[in-house]
């Protein structure tokens, strides 16, 4: 409540970093060659996997940025509203793939509205 900085990305940053506490933190091996994030395996790789659970190169780059920046430096991020909304959806899918019994959040649509 007291911060003067933008909180537009905090929910994304929080979801990304919560994975380390829940035991399925992605391997941060993003590079010029490893540009596609395989959500099932939790790794970046050169080409898309043979299943549908991956992030394209653009989403993978944004995902990587969320990991390397601190909340205080999130002003350096420049996601469009659509990219932020898509990232929430991708992160929730990543959670579903790695947490048995996790069926998603019902309140994330509220997040979309509040954090616009």
HELIX and SHEET records of a PDB file:
HELIX    1   1 UNK A   10  UNK A   22  1                                  13    
HELIX    2   2 UNK A   57  UNK A   68  1                                  12    
HELIX    3   3 UNK A   71  UNK A   76  5                                   6    
HELIX    4   4 UNK A   81  UNK A   98  1                                  18    
HELIX    5   5 UNK A  108  UNK A  114  1                                   7    
SHEET    1   A 3 UNK A  43  UNK A  45  0                                        
SHEET    2   A 3 UNK A  36  UNK A  38 -1                                        
SHEET    3   A 3 UNK A  54  UNK A  55 -1                                        
END                                                                             
